[in-house]
Amino acid sequence: MGARYRFRGGIGSLATTNDDSSDSYDVFVSYASADRDVVAPFVELLKREGLKVWFYDQDMHGGPALKKQIADAIKRSKHTIACLTDSYVTRPWTKFELALSTHRDPAGDTASTILVRFKPMTGPVPEDVQHLTVSDLTDQRNYDRTYERITKLIKRPVVVDQAHLEELCQVPFQSAEPHVTLYRIRRANEALSTFLYRREIGELPPDATLNLIIGQLIVSGKLPREIMAALAIMQSLGNIVVSDRIDDSPITSASLVTPLAAWRELSAWTFPEFKAPDVLADVCELLPLTAAGRRIPDTDYVITGDAVSRNSHGPLHPGHDTVRDRPVSINLVGVAADHDDAFFAEVARFTRLSDANIVSPTDAGTVVVDGERRCLFLVLPVVDGGSAQAITEHHGTLPPRAAYELCLGIARALCGFHAAEPPIAHGDLRPANVIVGTFGTVRVLCIGSEADVAEGRLDSFLFASPQQRVGAPLTPTSDVAALRLVLHYLLTGEYLAEDGPPLGPGVDPGGVLDKLAECATAARACAILEAARTRLPAAPNLASVYRDYMRKKGIAAQTRPPVEPGVVLVGSYPVDARRAWPLGEGLVLVWESGTDTLAILDDIDVVWRDTGAIAVRRVDIGRGRIAVGGWDGAVRYFADGALVASGKLDGAVGDLRLIGDDVVAGSWKHSLWRFSHDGTRDELLDVEAGVHRIAVANHGERFAVADLAGGLSIYAGRRRVSHMPGIAMAADVAYAGSRLVVLTDDALISMGVDGAIGLPERKPGGVRLRPGASAGDCTLVVASGPPRSVEVWRVDEADRQLRIATFPPGTDVLATVGDCHLVSTPDDGYAYWRQGTERLHWPDAVSGALSADGSWVAVCRPGKVELYQDVG
């Protein structure tokens, strides 16, 4: 038989012994024979606890006189339980037993005499013991709770072998009464800690206390840090049991959900056979296999690869939305079937969130295979990056600036959660639920407060605020408190204890932990973290930490040699983007997938990143300048690698154009604004029918606005000089020198600077007008057919037209600068042409852009953005 371990229960210290003598007892049961019917079941319960009990019916034997046997049994028992009833207080034998017991400890300091009322009494408790507390077992509704209070007073050496300990680890889950559960956690934790000490360290020192045992286990370094933290947490919870204020503690079933899960993890780490099977592990293998991947039955979604990370819900897989033909991320969720409705209600709260720092679900459903419910699933925008948990596991503790930047991203996400109507408390902030992107972007996964999640509850508990740990309702303030715990973990690699020592300036140079302790709002947390970050050197930062993580995983981007004479790859950025535009000098503006935010990247870092999402609709590119307009009216103006002006129009941006050092932007809801290089903006005269297209005369202050009703207005600077309603519904407009060219459905119309309008000139297949390579001309794209080729024509101020390029059918000319062209190809890819020859072709590209001088090309390919320079 294996080694046997003894520990003392209740509030006593733990000890070991090899004494299995039948001459010593934990409890002597003193009772009147008339009460045997109510006492015997109680004795059986004590024995099931592993207690050694002296009970008259079973332990009295022949030989010495009766009084001597009783006296010896009481002497050899650590406790006497006096079973109080009317019969008990009148019997001479029970009076004798009670007197012997109380003589050993008249003040009751060691609880050697425990008074328990088993039946209602008509008379008082004996006068000699009226100073002792009486436990009452007459109320069956509180029987379990009272029973646990009695047994916690018993200091008994219990022989514990592994088989018994395994059984003891299951006991906390066998009661529905919260206080009883807490008692049992305390008792099981004592046994488990003793077992771990012997297994990991060796023999226990004499009279070792539970605090000493746990302390030694923690400093030994032989346990995983989450297990060490959980041991300390279990001890903290157990201390509630032995305090005199237990009735004042808010112990409820809700407050014990996570501690029980933490206890399950502790016992499963000690005994791996206890670990519950991963209900999500084999789900993918059960899904029908298609050419694209594993399809979730009766849905539009396909899982296209292995899990890339794991969060509180479960594994996160790459996926594809087959109806919308777009990549997505698919999160499998292990929720019990009876919690499905609650989970879907949580998802409904999150789908309405739109914030650059939040990964909001777009859909959810049930995975049913062969008629059997397997789990749930969440559909998310593409989650590009690594979890903060994975990064810290690879990197260790983070440099202060990187830790501040990561928590700043979380705090910004919390602002989005808390600004919802009604406010949403995240409730499960921890590194596994935070995604760090290639350039240090931070996004928080929507997890929800549903407690019945199959994975990660121990980790969730370790990052929970003190209020959450006792079951208090979630609030925005509890999220901010959890943010502080995350920061402590990132800076130190340790879970923050309530009585932990303050960190020095070497670890937390901004003193942020102390400041967050007094912080109640996410907005204030943002201000604290932003100020601390800006006081530190620019590197090492979160982006550099992420790149180091990628290098360790072997996914570092590599610089490529020239791919074609005269055309050089100058930058490759491992980021998923919808579109990208060259800003010159190695800079690129990207519109990120998933977050829908704009960011400026150089060859190794993020130069700038927007704070909110934008739905890009119109873009105008100049030399070192870009203007972007969104469906929601947002306007961004970039110059020399920086954001110089921004604003929001009323309604979707109809068009916007660069003019001099400024930008003119108009909306479908009439507004027209001019944004200046210095960040100021002026409102121009409204366009009553809404802005459709804008054309700017090169190198001048003159511009034209075509409205949605076919009208045309001419502006000089900030003043409208003419308005001509109902000329023609323009498909596009552009200036060729001083002459305005208007493209309608099938003709070109021109207007001189004097307002004279020429006769329409038929131009079948005309699809687009663009500014020309010089101030005196514009470019017309013609795509008639089939099977006619796509042509590019130059139109000058004298209305002379010259065909300058021809492309195969199915090609769409996206940008033309002189003899440089960017086109989409019939195979859905993109290509770069110069002087009538295709120089580069990207069959897998999803978008591309050409700089204003034609020398830079930005291309978005799956998982990366590439920047090329034509130096030929």
N, C-alpha and C positions, 0 to 999 in steps of 0.2 A: 504494500500500500504506500502511496506517495506521502510526502511530508505533510505534517498537520500543523495548522496555525491557530493560535488563540488570540482573541482580542476581547477587550472589555467594551461593553455597550454603553449607551446613554452618554452622560457627560464625563465619564471616567476616562483615564488614560488607557492606552493600549499596552498589553504585555503578552509575553509568550510563556508557555509552560508545556512540559511533557507529562504532567500529572493527569492521569485519567482514572484516578482512584475513585472507587465507589463510596468512599468515606466523606466526600465533600459534596456540598449541594449549593446551587444558586439560590433556591427558594425553598423555605419551609412553609407549607400551607396550613394555617391554623383555622379550623372551621368546626362548627357544631354538626354532629351526625344528622340532625334533622334537616340540614341545609345541603345535604350531599347532591341533590338533584340539580341545583343551580351552580354548585362549585365544581363538580366533575368536568363539565364541558370547558370551563375556564382553564382547568389544569391541563387538559388535552391541548388547548391552544398554546400554553406555555411550552409544552414539550415539543410541539411542532417548530417553535422558535429555536430549538436546540438547547433549551434550558434544562438543567438537571433539577428535578423537583422532588422534594420529600412530601409524600401524600399518605396519610394514615392507612387507607385501605390497601395500598400496594406496598408500603415500606415497613409496616410494623411486623415484627417477627418474634418468635419465642426466645426465651433466654432471660436477659436482665429485666429488672422491674420496669413496668410501664413508664413511670416517671423518669427513670434514668435514660431510657431509650429516647424519650421526647426531649429531655434536656440536652443529651448528646447531639441529637439531630439539629436542634436549634443552634447549638454552639458551632456545629460544622457548616451551617448555612449562612450565606452572606446576607440574606434577607428573610424576613418573616412577613407573609401576607396574611393579615387578620381579616377574615371574611365576616364582616359585620352584619348581624341580623338581630332581631329581638331574642332569638334562641342563644346566639353567641354570647351576648352580654350577661346572660343569666347562668351559664354552665360553669361549674368549677374548673373543669379541665381547660377550657379555653381561657379562663382568667389566669390560670397557671402559665399557659403558653405565652400569653400576652405579657405577663409580668417578666418572664425570663427574657423575652425579646427586647423589651424596652429597657431592661436593666443594662444591656450592653451599650445602648445609645440613648440615654434619657432625653437629650435635647433634640434628637432626630436629625443631627447634622449629616449622618452618612446614609440616611434612608434605610437603616437596617430593619425598621418596622414600617410596613406600608399598609395603611388602612383602606379597605375597599368595602363599600356598602353593596350587598348583593340583593337585599330585599328591603322594602320600605320599613322604617323603624318607628315604633310608637314612643320609645324612650330615647334619652340622650346617649351620646357616645361616652364610654367610660371616662371618668374625670381625669385619670392619670395620662390619658393620651389625647385629651381635647385640644392640646396645642399642635397636634399633627394634622396635616391636610388629609381629608377624606376624599377618595375617588368614588364616583357613583356609577355603578353598572346597572342600576335599576331601569334606566331609560334606554330602551332598545334602539332608539333612533340615534343615540350618540355612543352606542356600545363600542364600535370600532375605534373611534377617536379616544375614548377613555381608556380602552385597553392599551393603545399605543402609548399613552401617557404613563401608564403603570409600568410597562416593560422598559421604557426609556430610563426609569429610575434604577433599573437592575444592573449592577456592575457584575457581569458574569464572564468568566473565562469560557469561551465556546470553542470547541475543537472545530477548525475549519479546514477541510481539504478542498482540492480543486472542484470536485463534483458538488460539494455543498455550496461553494462560492458561486458556481455557475447557476445554481438554483436561486441563491440569494440575489444575484444580479437581476433576476426576473421579477422579484417581489414588488419593486416600486410600481410596476405596471398592473398590479392586481387589485388596486383599490380605486374606487371612484371618489373617495373623500379626500379633498386636497391636503388637509393637514396630516392625514394618515400617510398619504403618498410622500409628503415631505419627511416624516419620521423615517420612512423606509429607505428613502434616498440616503439619509444620514447614516443609517445602520449599514446599508450596502456599501457606501463609500468608505466606511471604516475598514470593512473586510477587504475591499478591493485594494485600498491603499496599502494595507499590511501585506497582501499577496504580492503587489508590485514591488514593494520594498525588498522582500525576500528574493524575488526573482531577479531584480535588476541590480541590487546593492549587496544584500547578504543578510546576516542575522540582525534582528532588531536589538537596539540597546535596551538595557533594563528600564522598565517604566516609561517607555517612549510614548509621548502624547501624539494625538492625531496631527496636530499642527507641526510637530517636529518631523513626523514621518513624511507629510506632504512637502514640507520645506526641503527636506533632504532629497526627495525625489526630484523636485524642481531644479535644485542647484547641481544635481548629478549630471545633467546634460544627456541622460540616457533615454529621455522620452521626447517625442515630437512636441514642438512648442504649443500646438493647439491642444494636445493632451495635457500638458502641464497647466495650461490656462484653465482647461475644463476641470481638472482636479481642484484647483484653487476656487473655482466658481462653486463646485459642489460643496466644498468646505464652508464657503460663505453662506450658501443656502442652508446647510446643516446647522450653522450657528443660530439660525432663526429658531430652530427646534429647541435648543437648550436655553434660549433667552427667556426672561420673565415677561417679555412683551409679545409673545407669539399670537395672542388674540388680537393685538393691535396691527399685526402685519397683514397686508392685503394679499393673502394667499388664496387664489382661486384656481379653478380648472384651467382658465385661459392663461394665467401666469405660469402654469407648470408645463404647458405644451412644449416650449423650447427647452427648459431644463430636462425634461424627460427625454427629449431627442438627444440632448447633450450626453445624458447618462447612457443612452443606447449606443452612442458613438464610443464612449469610454469603454464600456463593457465589450463592444465589438472589437476595439483595438486590442484589448487584453486577451479576448478569446475570439479569434477570427471566425470561428464557426458560428458565432452569434450574428455576424453581419448579415443584414437582410439582403436577399437577392436584388440585383439591380433590374428593376422591372423595365427599364428603357434600353438595356444593353443589347437585346436581340430584336428590338422592334424593326430596325432597318432591314435586317435579313428576312423578315417576314413579308415585307412589302413587295408587290409585283415588280419584277425587273423589266425595264424597257431599254431601248437604245440610249435614251437620255439619262437614265438613272433609275432610282426606286420611286415609283409613283405612289402617293398616298391615295388609296382607293376613293373613288367618287369625288375627287377634288381636281383642281387645276394645277396642283403642285407636285414637283418631282424633286427628290433629294438627290443631288448630283455628286456627293462626295462624303468622305468620312468627317466626323465631328472635328471642328477646328478649335473648340473650347467648350467649357462647361460652366454653367452659372447656376443660380438657385433653382431654376426650373428643370434643368437637365442639359443634355448635349445640344450644341448649336452646330447645324450643318449648313453647307452651301446648298442652294436650291434654285429652282427655276419656275417662274409663273408662265405656264404654257399658253394661256389665253392672251396675256399682255406681252408675251415674248420678252421677258426681262428677268435678270437675275434677282434673287431674293436670298434671305437667310431664313432657315426653318429651325425653330426651337422645339424640341420634343419636351413634353411636360408630364411629370409623374404626379398626377393628382387623383385621389380616390374618387370613384364614380359618384358618390353622394355629394361631392363638392363641385361638380361640373358647373352647375348654375352659378354658384358664387364666383367661380373662376371667370366665366364668361362675362359676368357683371363687372369684374375688375378690368377685363380687357376693354369693355365698352367705355370705361372711364378714360383709358389711356389713348384710344384711337383718336380722340379729339385734340390731343396735344400736338403742337407744331413748334418745335424748338430745335435749334441746331445742336444742342448738347444732349438731346434726349432721343433714344431709339424707340420710337412709338410703333406698336404693332399695327399692321394693316388688315390682318384677318386672323381668325382662329377657328379651330374645329376639332373633331374627334377622329382619331385613327382607329378604324374598324377593319379588321382582317378576318375573312371567313366568318363574318357575322359576330365576331367577338371584339368588344372594346379593349384596345390595348393601352391607349394613353390619349392625351390631347396634344395639339400642336399650335404653335404661334407662327405667323408669317411676319417677318420684319424686313425693313429695307436692308440692303447689303451691309453687313457688319464687317468693315474692313479694318483690321488691326488685331492687336493682342489684348487679352484681359490684363488688367493691372496686377492681378494675382500671378499670372504666368510670368509677367515681366519681373516682379519682385522675386519670384522663385529662381529666375535665371541670374538676376543682377544683385540680389541682396537688398540691403537698405538703399534708399534713394538719396542722392545729393539734395540738400535743402531746397534749391531752386526747383528741381524736378518734382519734389514732393509737393511744394507749394503750388506749382502749375497744375499738377494732377488734381489736387483738392480744389483749386480755383475752378477747374472745369466741372467738378462735381457740384460746387456751390452754384455755378451758373445754371446747371440743370435743375437744381433744387428751386431756384427762382422761378423756373418754368412750371415745375410741379405746383409750387405754392401759389402761383398767380392764377391757376385754373379756377374756374367757378363751378362748383365750390372747390376750395383748395384741396390738393391731393398730397398726402404724406406718403413718401416712398416706402419707408418701413423696413428696407433690407439693403442699406448701403454697406457694401463691402467690396473689396478689390475684385472679386470674381464677377461682379455685376457692372464693372466699369471697363470700357473699351478705350484703349489708347491707339490713335492712328499713327500713320507713318511719320507725320511731321508734328507730333506732339498734340494732336487734337484729342479731346476727351469727350466721350459720350457715355451716358448712363442708360442702362437697360431698364425698361419698365418691368418691374417684377411683381409688385402688389403685396398686400399684407396677408393674403390667404396663407394660413399656417400649415396646411396639410401638403407641403411640398416634399417630395421624396428625397431630394438631395440638399446637402449643405446646411442643415439646420444648426449644427454645432457652430460652424463658422458664423452663421447669422447671429447666433446668440452672443458670440465673442465681440461682435461689432455693434451690438444693440446698446442703446442708451440705458442708464439705470432704471428709467421709468418703464421702458419696454420690458426689461427683465422681470418685472413684477406684474406684468399684464396690464399696465396703464394704457389707455387709448392712445393711438398714434396721433401725433400733431406735428406741424412744421418744426416746432422747437425740438422735438425728439430727433428729427432728421439732422438738425444742426449739431446736436450732441453726438450723434453717431459719426458725423463728419470729423469731429475731433478725434475719435477713436481710430478712424482710418488714417488720419495724418500721423498719429503717434506710431502706428504700425509701420507706415512707410519710412519714417525717420529712424526707427529703432529696430524694427523686425520683431517687436514684442507687442503683446496685447496690453492695453492700458489698464492697470489696476486702480481702484478708487483711491488707494493710499500710496500710489506710486510716487517716487521722488521726482522733483522737477528736473527738466532737461537743461543742460548748460547751453551757452551760446554756440558751442561747437557743433551741436546736433540740431538745435532749433534757433538759429541766429536771429530770427525775427521775433522770437518770443510768442509765436503764433498760438501755441497750445494754451498758454495762460490767457491770451486774449479771447480765444474761442470759448473758454470756460465761462466767460461772462456774456457770450453772444447769444442772441435769441432769434435772429432772422438770417436767412440765406443772403440777403442783400448786404447786410453788415459783414457777414463772413467773406463775401466777395471783396469788399473794400479792404479788409484786414489782409487777406491773402495777396491781393494785387499790390498793396503797399510793400509787403514783405518781399515779394518776388522782385520788384523793380529795384530794391536796394542791393540786390546780389549781382555778381558778375553774370554776363549773358550765358556763360557755359561753366560747367555742364548743366544742360537743361533737359526737359522731358524728351524733346526730339532726339537729342544725342543718346539718351538712355535707351530709347526705342531702337535706334540704329544699332547700338551695341547688342541689344536683345536679338535683332534680326541677324546680325553677324554670327552670334553664338548658335543660332538655328540654321546657319548656312544659307541664308536667303539675301545676302547683301547684294545690292545692285552693282553691276560692273560697267565701267566705261567702255564703250565700243570703239573700234577703229573706224575710219571713214568707210562708209558703205558704198560710195559712188564718187568718182573724181569730182571734186568741187562741192559735194554735199556731205556735211559732217554731222554726226550725232553728237551734240554737245551736252545733252542732259537726259537722264532717264529717271523718272520719279515713280517709285512703287506706290501709286495711289490710284484708286478707281475714280474716274471722273466722267461726267457726261460730256463736257466740252472743255476746251483749253485754248488760250490765245497767247501768242508771244508778245512780251512787253519789251523785248530787246535786251542786249547785254546779258544773256543767259537767264533772264527772268521769264516766268510764265505765270499767267493768271489761270487758275483752274476752277471749275464748277464741280465740286465733289459729289459723287454718287452717295446716296444714303442720307447725308446731312443736308444736301442742296445748298451748301454754303460756298462762298467765294474765298479763295486763298491765293496769295502770291508766294511762289516758291523760287528759291535760287537753287544752286546745284546741291546743297546739303541741308537746307533748313527752310522753315516757314518765315518769310519776311513779314507777312501780315495775314490775318484771318478774320473774316467777318464774324460778328456776334450773333447773327440771325440768318435764317434760310432765305433764299430768293428764288422765285420761279422765273428763270431767264426767258425773255421773249425777243428782245432786240439788242444788237451789239453794233457799235461803230468803232473802227480801229484807225488810229492815226499813228504818226511817228512817235513812239514811246508813250502813246496815250490810248486809253480804251474807255469807252462809255458803255454801261450795261443798264438795260431797263427790264423790269419784271412784269409779269401778269398782275401782280398785286400793286403796281404803281411804284415800286422801289426803283431808285436811280443811284448808281455808283459811278464815280468818275475817277479814273486812275491816271497819274502822270509821273514819269520818272520813277517807276517802281513803288509808288505809294498811293493810298487813297487820299484824294485832295478835296472831294466834295461828295455829299450824299443827301438824299431826301426821299420823299414819298409823295407821288402825285395822287390825285383823286381818280381812281380807276386804272385799268391796265394801260401800260405804256404803249401808245400806238406807234411811235417812232421817236428816235433821238439821233442827233448828229453833232459831231465836233465842229465848232466854229471858232477860229482863232484859238485863244487859250481857254475857251469856254465850251459848254455843252448846252444845246437846246433840246428840250424833251417835252413831248406833249402826250396827253392821255385821250382815251376814247370818251372820257367824260369832260371834254372841253378844255381842261387846264393846259396851260403852256408856260413853261418856266425856263429861265436861263441860269445855269449853274456856273459860277466863276472858279478860276483856278485857285483863288484865295479862300474858297469854302463858302463864300456868300452866294445868295441866289435871289433872283428878281422874278416876280410874276408878271408875265406879259398879257396882252389882251386875249381873252378866252377865244377859243375856236368853237363856235356855237354847235357845229355839226360833229365835233370830235376829230382828233388828229389821226390821219391815216398814214401819210408819208411826208417826210421833210427832205428838202434838198438844199445844200449850201453852195453858194458860188465860191469857187476856190480862191483862197487868199483874199477874202473880202468879208464884209459884215452883212451881206445880203443873203437872205434865205427865203425859201418858199415852203408853204404848208398846204398840202392837199388834204381836204377833209373827207369825211365818210359820206357826204351827200354830193360829191362831185365838184365842190367849190375849190377855189384856189385863193390863197392870201400871200402877199409879198411883204416881207419885213426888211427893214434896214436897221441894223443894230437891235435896239429894244423897242422899235416903233413900227407899227403896221402902216405901210404906205399905200396899199391897195387891197381890195377884196373883190373877187369875181365869182359870184355864186353860179353853180350849175354849168361850168364849162364842159367838163367830161369827167367820168369816173376814172380816176387814175389807178393803174396797176402799180406804177412806180414813177418817180420823178428824179431828174438829175440835171445839173448844170454843165453845159459845154461852153466854157468861157462865160460870157454875160448872157447867153441864151439859155432859157429854161426848156428842157425837153421833157415831155409828158408821154408816157407809154399807156395807151388804153388797151382794150382787149385785143385789137388787131391793127392798131395804127400808132404812128408817132405824130405828136402835135408839138410845135415849138412856139415860144413866145419871146419876143425881143425885150430889151431893157426898157423900151418905151411902151410896153404893154401890147404891142401889135401881135396878133395871133395868126400863125401861118395855117395853110390848108393841111388837113390830115393826110399823112402819107401811110398807105397800107404797109403793114409789117407783120404778116401772118407768122405765128409762132414766137413772137417776142414775149419773153418771160421776165426779164429783169434789166434794170438800168443800174449802173454803178459809176461812181466818180472815175475819171480817167487817170492815166499816169501823169498827165500834165494838166495845167489849169485850163487849157483851151479845148479839152475834149472830155467825153464821157464814154462809157462802154455799154454796149447792148448785147444781151445774150439771147440767141434765137434757137428754139428747139422745136421745129415743126417736123412732122412725119406722120406715121412711119413710112419708109425706113430712113428718112433724111438725117444726116449727121447734125450734131450740135455745133453751132457757130458762134464766134465772138466777133463783134464788129466795133470799130472805133468810129464815133460820131464827133465831128469837130464843130466849131462855132459857126462855120459857113455851111453847115448841114451836109458836109461831105462825109460819105460812109465808106469805110474800108474794112474788109474782112481780114482779121489778123490771126485767127486760129480756128481749126476744125477738129472736132472730137468724135469718137464713135457713137452710134446711137445708144441711148440708155445712159449716157453721161450727163451729169448735172454740174455746170460750172458754178462753183461757190464763191470764188474770189479770183480777180484778175488784176495784176499790176504789171503794166508793160507786157513783156513776153513771158511772164511767170504766171502760172495758173494752178489753182487747187481745185480738184474735181472729185465728185463721188463717181464711182465706177459701176458698171452693170452688175458686178458680182457683190454689190453692197459694201465694197471697200472704198478706199480713198487713194488718190494718186497726185503726185506733184509733177507738173510739166514745165519745161523751159525750152524756148526756141523750137516749139513744135515737136519735142521729144519727151516721152515719159521718162523721168529721171528716177522716181521712187514710186513703189506701189505697196500699199498696206491692205491686203485683203481682209484682215480681221479688225480694221479700225472702225470705231463707232462715230467719230467726228474728227474734224481737222480745221485749222485756221491758218491764214497767211498774214504776215505782217504788212504794214502800209507800204514799205519799200520793197516787198517781195523777197527779202533775203532770209527770213525766218519762217519756219513751219512748225506748228504745234499739232501733234496727233495724239488722240486718245485711243489706246488699245486696251484689251482686257487686263485689268490689274495694274496698268501703268500709263503714264503720260510721257511722250518723247518730244524733245525739242531739237530741231535740225537747223543748221545754218548753211545757206548756199553761198560759198565763198568763191564761186567760179566766175 
